[in-house]
Amino acid sequence: MYRDDHQPLACVYSSEANAWGNLITAAAPYRLINAHRPASLVGNAFYWLTTRNDMLEFDLGEQCLAVLSGPPVENNFLHNQIIQVEDGVVGFIVLSYPHFQMWRRNISCHGVATWMQWKTIEMHNILGLPRQIVRGAETILILGYSEDADVFLIYVDFNFYMVQLRSMQSKILHEAYYITDYHPFTGFYSPGNSSYSVFIF
C-alpha cells in the first residue's frame, strides 16, 4: 500500500499472534509498476518492479523495505519480470523479441551488488511456442512468474503459455483469451509425493 506521497508501506500479519505488526516504510518514494502483479518470492524476500526500473525488496526476516537497482535494461513492465535463478539468487528476465535475456544479481564478498547477463534464449528454441509470430512482436507479453513451479507466463498471438525456465519447454494454457491478472497456487500431497500447481485468474 502507499501513502499520498507514493511512499510504499508494508505490514506483516502474524497468524500466531492474530495481530498486525508495525507499518514499515522504504527510504525513498517509489511506485510499483503493476500492483496487481504478485510479488516474486526469492529466498526470504519479496520483490516488486518499480516505475524507475528498480526493485522494491521486502525482507521477511529483517522486516524491512529497501529499493535495489535493477539491471541496465529498458524499463517496460510488459517485457520484464523478476525471477529466481540458480542457488536462490535474484534474477531478471527481459523479453526483447525474438529472444529472452536472463540476468542475475551477484553480491561480492564486500557486499557490492552487480548485475550480470546470464543467458540469452532464442524464442524459436523454446519447445511448444509458435515458430512464427503472426500478430507481431507487440502481442508478446510477460504476464508473471511462479517461483514454486519455476515457470513464467507469456502471452503470444492471443494465446497464453507457461514456460519452464530450466527445460525451456512451454505448454499452452488458454487459447484466444487475454488474462491480465493471475495468482499462482501450489499444493502438495504426502501419498505418492506428488504436487500440483493451479493458476487462479
C-alpha positions in Angstrom: 0.0 0.0 0.0 1.0 3.7 -0.4 0.7 7.0 1.4 -0.4 10.1 -0.6 3.3 10.8 -1.4 3.6 7.3 -3.0 6.0 6.1 -0.3 5.4 2.3 -0.1 4.3 0.8 3.2 4.4 -2.8 4.4 2.7 -4.5 7.3 3.0 -8.2 8.4 0.2 -10.2 9.8 1.1 -12.9 12.4 -1.3 -15.8 12.5 0.2 -17.0 15.8 -0.3 -13.6 17.5 -3.5 -12.9 15.5 -2.3 -9.4 15.0 -0.8 -6.9 12.5 2.8 -5.6 13.0 4.0 -2.1 12.8 4.0 -0.1 9.5 7.3 -0.4 7.6 8.3 2.2 5.0 11.0 2.5 2.3 13.7 5.2 2.4 12.5 6.8 -0.9 9.1 7.2 -2.6 8.6 4.6 -5.3 5.5 3.5 -7.1 5.0 -0.1 -8.1 4.6 -0.6 -11.9 1.7 -3.0 -11.6 0.3 -3.6 -8.1 -2.0 -6.3 -9.5 1.0 -8.5 -10.4 2.1 -10.7 -7.5 5.5 -10.2 -5.9 8.3 -12.6 -6.7 9.5 -14.6 -3.7 13.2 -15.2 -3.9 14.9 -16.7 -0.8 13.4 -14.9 2.2 12.3 -11.8 0.5 9.5 -10.5 -1.8 10.4 -8.3 -4.9 8.3 -5.9 -7.0 9.2 -3.8 -10.0 9.0 -0.1 -9.7 8.4 2.7 -12.2 12.1 3.6 -12.2 13.4 0.2 -13.3 14.5 -0.6 -9.8 13.1 -3.3 -7.4 11.3 -2.9 -4.1 12.5 -5.6 -1.7 10.7 -6.7 1.5 12.9 -8.9 3.7 10.7 -11.2 5.7 13.5 -12.0 8.2 14.6 -8.4 8.8 11.1 -7.0 8.4 12.4 -4.1 6.2 11.8 -2.5 2.8 14.6 -1.5 0.5 15.0 -0.2 -3.0 17.5 -2.1 -5.2 18.9 -1.0 -8.5 17.8 -3.2 -11.4 19.8 -4.4 -14.4 20.6 -1.9 -17.2 17.6 -2.7 -19.4 14.7 -0.9 -20.9 12.0 -0.1 -18.4 9.0 -2.0 -19.7 6.9 -3.9 -17.2 5.2 -5.8 -20.0 8.5 -7.3 -21.1 10.3 -7.6 -17.7 9.9 -10.0 -14.8 11.8 -10.6 -11.5 12.6 -14.3 -11.1 14.7 -16.7 -9.1 17.8 -18.2 -10.8 20.2 -20.8 -9.6 21.3 -21.0 -6.0 18.3 -18.9 -4.9 19.7 -15.7 -6.5 17.6 -12.8 -7.6 17.2 -12.8 -11.4 15.6 -10.8 -14.1 14.1 -11.9 -17.4 13.7 -9.5 -20.3 11.7 -10.1 -23.4 13.5 -8.5 -26.4 11.9 -10.2 -29.4 13.0 -12.6 -30.8 14.9 -13.6 -27.7 14.8 -13.5 -23.9 17.7 -12.1 -21.8 18.2 -13.5 -18.3 20.2 -11.5 -15.7 21.4 -12.4 -12.2 22.2 -10.2 -9.3 25.6 -11.1 -7.8 26.8 -9.9 -4.4 30.6 -9.6 -3.9 32.5 -10.5 -0.7 32.4 -6.8 0.1 28.6 -6.6 -0.2 28.6 -4.8 -3.6 25.8 -5.8 -5.9 26.2 -6.0 -9.7 24.0 -7.4 -12.5 25.4 -9.9 -15.0 23.8 -11.0 -18.2 23.5 -14.7 -17.6 21.7 -16.3 -20.6 20.2 -15.4 -23.9 17.4 -17.7 -25.2 16.1 -17.5 -28.7 12.3 -17.8 -28.7 12.2 -20.3 -31.6 14.3 -22.7 -29.4 11.5 -22.9 -26.7 9.6 -26.0 -27.4 5.8 -25.5 -27.7 5.9 -21.9 -28.8 4.7 -21.0 -32.3 7.5 -20.9 -34.8 6.3 -17.6 -36.3 4.6 -14.7 -34.6 1.5 -13.9 -36.7 0.4 -10.7 -34.9 3.8 -9.1 -34.5 6.2 -8.6 -31.6 3.8 -6.2 -29.8 1.5 -9.0 -29.0 4.2 -10.9 -26.9 4.0 -10.0 -23.2 5.3 -11.4 -20.0 2.4 -11.8 -17.6 4.0 -13.2 -14.5 6.1 -15.8 -12.7 5.6 -18.7 -10.3 8.6 -19.5 -8.1 7.1 -22.7 -6.9 6.8 -24.2 -10.4 9.8 -22.2 -11.7 7.8 -21.0 -14.7 7.0 -17.7 -16.3 3.8 -16.9 -18.1 3.7 -15.2 -21.5 1.1 -14.1 -24.0 1.8 -14.8 -27.6 -0.6 -14.2 -30.5 -3.6 -14.1 -28.2 -2.7 -17.4 -26.6 -1.4 -17.9 -23.0 1.7 -20.1 -22.4 3.6 -21.4 -19.4 7.3 -21.7 -20.0 9.5 -23.8 -17.7 12.8 -22.0 -17.0 15.1 -25.0 -16.7 13.9 -27.1 -19.6 12.7 -24.1 -21.8 9.6 -26.1 -22.8 6.2 -24.4 -22.9 2.6 -25.5 -22.6 -0.4 -23.6 -23.8 -2.8 -22.9 -21.0 -5.6 -21.0 -22.8 -6.3 -20.0 -26.4 -7.7 -16.8 -27.7 -8.2 -15.1 -24.4 -6.3 -12.3 -22.7 -5.7 -12.6 -19.0 -4.2 -9.7 -17.1 -4.1 -10.9 -13.5 -3.1 -14.2 -12.1 -2.3 -15.7 -8.7 -0.2 -18.9 -8.6 -1.0 -21.6 -6.0 0.8 -24.8 -5.3 -0.3 -27.7 -3.1 1.5 -30.9 -2.0 0.3 -34.4 -1.1 2.1 -36.8 1.1 1.0 -40.1 -0.5 3.0 -40.7 -3.7 5.0 -37.5 -3.1 3.1 -35.7 -5.8 2.3 -32.0 -6.2 0.2 -29.7 -8.4 0.1 -26.1 -9.5 -3.0 -24.0 -10.0 -3.1 -20.6 -11.6 -6.1 -18.5 -10.4 -7.0 -15.8 -12.9 
